[in-house]
Amino acid sequence: MRTETVPGAPDGFDPHSAQTLGYGEAFDGAPYEVAYGYGGTGGAAYGVTDGAYEDTYAPAYEGAPGPAPTAAAPVAAPGSGPLSAPAPVPVPRAGASRRAARRRRARYAERPDGSMRRLLPQALVVAFLAGGTTAFVAEDKAIELSVDGRARTLHTFADDVTELLADEGVEVGAHDVVAPGPGTALDSGDEVVVRYGRPVRLTLDGHRREVWTTARTVDGALRQLGVRAEGAYLSTSRSRRIGREGLTLDVRTERSVTIMADGRARVVRTNAATVREAVEQAGITLRGQDTTSVPPGSFPRDGQTVTVLRITGGKEVREEQIPFQVRRIEDPAVFRGTEIVEQAGQPGLRRVTYSLRTVNGVRQKPRRIRTELVRAPVTQVVKVGTKPLPTSVRGADHLNWEGLAACESGGRPDAVDASGTYGGLYQFDTQTWHSLGGTGRPQDAPAAEQTYRAKKLYLRRGASPWPHCGSRLQG
């Protein structure tokens, strides 16, 4: 124990009470003695010896005197060497203690600048700490956060949902759902729910599309998407969980389809993927060429009527001609209006295979299923005259050529006799026609050219080429 002695300490001075004053404070202007004790096993105490612990403090306002004093433990004086003999500690009397307490209260009332000045900053610090603690507690919020079905309660200083998710490292995308929405202010006791979106590559009754769902199971996704699952075909279990990566799901809902076959109508409830499956579920068998009114591999729609077509028939092969083409060439050596066949055309030949069918007892129009070329057609080449026709033949223009033509051919330029030897208005044979400068057959030449060459023949041989009708020339 260390004792510092200052003369002028009042009678009955209590070291414990001395602690309430600043170090070096004086009573009535005189120094005082303060005893500081650092205890042994029982802890620090003022006026404690090395023996048993005994509290000697007695408040001044209590009338009874304190316990009997004990000798002070040896301490070293400040700045001294080894421990010296113990110094006596004043023992206050009861009356002195009451007077000292009254003086202290009076001194505190008279001098507010002393200890009160020192107590004010401490009070402010305590008040500041108390206010800060209150603000700290007020800003702290207890929030229940559920992320994809996993809920936990946490404490946060976040002001809104966006700040809370950022603090907790929860990232949300365009297909995720946050309730309440981002930016919503938070209060203690609120619940924030985050549901992650999952892509589902859905084929629903034959229509393919990609949808997003926040459900964690196939059954929940179907309910969320409004898909009727009763009686439907599912490509996976309804209880299967959907991961963040999503899944591929094929759903075929139950539909009502009417099957018309063999004069009967059958209505079936089916989730079949094809019309053929629906027909089989109706107890109908397709044989041979039998088919349906809609493609058998198409998807059956709700309320659809499908007719079964019973087909019989075979094949038929026919040979058909291919018409030839005609190519015309202008020839200035041939009189205008005259056409000469330079190359005769020949039709081609093809072999065509037809399908013959009888559908539900009714014979159908043959359908061409195969064509094979047997012979290619030959193009016909025709020369077309462009040479101007002569106007007359001197010495023969005055004769009755119309009468002669009427007698020989009935006035028809294309007339041919029964033997096929003579042709035209004046019944030329081919040899005579060519000797007169004609080309081709006389019956193919224009009437004016035939008359022109008949006049030339008359100048050569007179009326002898027409022994029966030549007399008509004079009449």
C-alpha positions, 0 to 999 in steps of 0.5 A: 500500500502506498501512502501520500501524506499532505498536511491539513487533512481533516479529522475523520478523513476517509480514504474511500471518500477522498477518491471522489475528489481530484488528486491534490485537492485541498481541504480549506486550502491545506494539502491532504493525505491520500492512501491508495491500496492495491490489495492481495488476494481479495482485490484492491481496497483502501486501508487493507492490511496483509491479514484478513479483509475488512472494510473500514468505510462508514458513510458520514451520514451514518451515526455509528462509528466505523470499525476499529482501525488496523495498522497499515501495511508497509509501503514504499514512499515515493522516490524511496528505496526498500520498504519502510516502517508503516505509517499510521492512518488517521481514524476518523471519529463519528462527529468528525465524519459528519462534519467532514461530509457536511463540508464536502457537500457545501464545497461541492455546492460552492465550487461547481467548476471543480469536480462537476466540471470533470463529471460533465464530459463523462456524462456526455460520453455516457449519453453519446454512447447510450444514444449511439446504442439506441440508434444502432439498435433502431437501424438493425432489422430482423428479416426473413429471407427465402431464396429458392425455398431456403428460408433463414432469419438474419439481421441487416442494416439494409434500407431496401430489398435491393441493398439487402440482396446485394449485401447477401450476395443474391444475384437475380436475373430478368426471369427471377421473381423478387417479392416485394419488388427491388427498391421496396423499403424494409422494416423489421419483421419483413419477409423477402422471397426470391424465386429463381427462373428456370427454362423449360423447353416445352412441347405442348400438344405438338407446339414447341416453345421455351418458357420460364418458370419459378416452380421447382418441380414439374408438377408446380411448373404445369400448374404455373403454366396452366397446363391441364395434366389430368390424363395427359402424357408427360415425358418425365415424372411430375415430381421431378425437380427442375434445376437451375439449368431447366429441362426438356418437357413433352406434354400431350393433353387428353383430347376427344377425337372422332374416328370414322371407319367402315360406316361407323363413328367411334369417339376416343379420349386419347393423348396419342402423339399421331393420328395413326396411334389414335386410330389404333386406340379406337380398335381400327386396323389399317391394312395394305394401302389404307390411310386416313383423311389427314396424314397418319403422322400428324398430331390429332387435335381436340374435336377432330374427325378422322376418316379411315380410307379403305383403298384397293387398286393396282397399276396400268401402263399406257403408251402415248404419242408426243406431238412434234414441233414445227419450225418455219424458215423463210425462203426468198426463192419460193413465191409468197404464200407458198409453204414447203415442208423441208423435213416432215415431223414425226411424233415421239412415244412415251410409256406412262404408268398410272395408279388405279385406286378404289377408295371406300368402293368408289373408283378414282381418276387414274393418277400418273406415277411414272413416265418413260421416254420410248422415242423422241419426236422429230421437229418438222421444218417448213420453208415459207416463200417470200418471193412476190407472185407474177401478175400474168402470163402473156398469151394465157391470161384471157382464158377461163381458168376458173371454169377449168378449176371447177371442172378438175377439182371443184375449185378446191386448191387442196384437192387430191384425186383418189389415187393420190397422184394428182392434186391442186386446182388443176390436178398436177402430178408432182413431176409436172409441177416440179418441171414448171418450177414448183416445189413440194406438192401442188396442193400445198401451194397457194391458188394463185401460184397453181393458176400461174403454173397452169398458164405456163403449162398451157403455153407449152402444151395447150389444153392437152394436159386436161383432156376432159375439161380443157374445153372449158378454157374457151368457154 
